[in-house]
Amino acid sequence: MDIKKDDGFTLLEVIISITIITLILGVLFNINLAGFRFFNINQRNVELSQLVSVITANLDSKIRARDINQIELEGKITGSSNPEKFQRLIIEYDGNKYKYYHDNNNNSLAIENNGGTRYLAEENIKNVTFSIDSATALVRYTIVLENENKEFEISNKIFPRRSLEDTGN
């Protein structure tokens, strides 16, 4: 029997093919892992975008529906210039007072009403400020959200309904 005439793979060929297959699998695994990371980052950004929509819809509709005389501010932030900034916005609505403020305990926008408190955007809110321009009755709010060590700032200006005294009726 002559060993040199047998067909087959040498040990070197087997080692090279195993190495190539391992490299290909490693590259495919890294591409797959990067895709999942990208998906997670996008998912968190989508969730933050939805939080922004919920917050602005809630605040904007409540402010627009109220008379300027039914909106108050409290908790002046010291050192703030013109316009003065406050920590809490209070809106009187159907005999109830809704208080919007930043809850430092769980980093959320808290909405307090008749002793009950709801929290929006838990663990994402870094800062909240409110102001009212008394000359134009323009209500401004700024909310700073934090996600994955990135900050997003929501700022909006809203005109509430004018009181009947302001319109001359």
HUJORA-V261723 format. One record per pair of residues at least 6 apart in sequence whose ideal C-beta (glycine too) atoms are under 8 Angstrom apart, sorted by the first residue. I is the first residue (numbers start at 0). J is the second residue. Records with the same first field share a line. If there is no record, write none. Layout:
I = J + J
//
This chain:
40 = 147
43 = 146 + 147
44 = 146
47 = 123 + 144 + 146 + 151
50 = 119 + 120 + 123 + 144
51 = 144 + 151 + 153
53 = 119 + 120
54 = 108 + 119 + 120 + 142 + 153
55 = 153 + 155
57 = 110 + 119
58 = 88 + 99 + 140 + 155 + 157
59 = 155 + 157
61 = 90 + 92 + 97
62 = 70 + 90 + 138 + 157 + 159
63 = 157 + 158 + 159 + 160
64 = 92 + 159 + 160
65 = 90 + 91 + 92 + 159 + 160
66 = 159 + 160 + 161 + 162
67 = 131 + 136 + 159 + 160 + 161 + 162 + 165
68 = 162
69 = 90 + 91 + 92 + 159
70 = 88 + 89 + 90 + 91 + 131 + 138 + 159
71 = 88 + 89 + 91
72 = 85 + 87 + 88 + 89 + 129 + 130 + 131
73 = 85 + 86 + 87 + 89
74 = 85 + 86 + 87 + 100
75 = 83 + 84 + 85 + 86
76 = 83 + 84 + 85 + 86 + 128
79 = 128
82 = 130 + 131 + 132 + 139
83 = 130
84 = 128 + 129 + 130
85 = 128 + 129 + 130
86 = 100 + 101 + 127 + 128 + 129
87 = 98 + 99 + 100 + 129
88 = 98 + 99 + 100 + 129 + 138 + 140
89 = 96 + 97 + 98 + 99
90 = 96 + 97 + 99
91 = 97
95 = 112 + 113
96 = 112
97 = 110 + 111 + 112
98 = 109 + 110 + 111 + 112
99 = 108 + 109 + 110 + 127 + 129
100 = 108 + 109 + 111 + 127
101 = 107 + 108 + 109 + 124 + 126 + 127
102 = 108 + 109 + 116 + 118 + 124
105 = 118 + 121 + 122
106 = 121 + 122 + 123 + 124 + 125 + 145
107 = 118 + 119 + 120 + 121 + 122 + 123 + 124
108 = 118 + 119 + 120 + 124 + 127 + 142
109 = 116 + 117 + 118 + 119
110 = 116 + 117 + 118 + 119
120 = 144
123 = 144 + 145 + 146
124 = 142 + 143 + 144 + 145
125 = 143 + 144 + 145 + 150
126 = 141 + 142 + 143
127 = 140 + 141 + 142 + 143
128 = 140 + 141
129 = 138 + 139 + 140
130 = 138 + 139 + 140
131 = 137 + 138 + 139
132 = 139
135 = 158
136 = 158 + 159 + 161 + 165
137 = 156 + 157 + 158
138 = 156 + 157 + 158 + 159
139 = 154 + 155 + 156 + 157
140 = 153 + 154 + 155
141 = 152 + 153 + 154
142 = 152 + 153 + 154
143 = 150 + 151 + 152 + 153
144 = 150 + 151 + 152 + 153
145 = 151
//
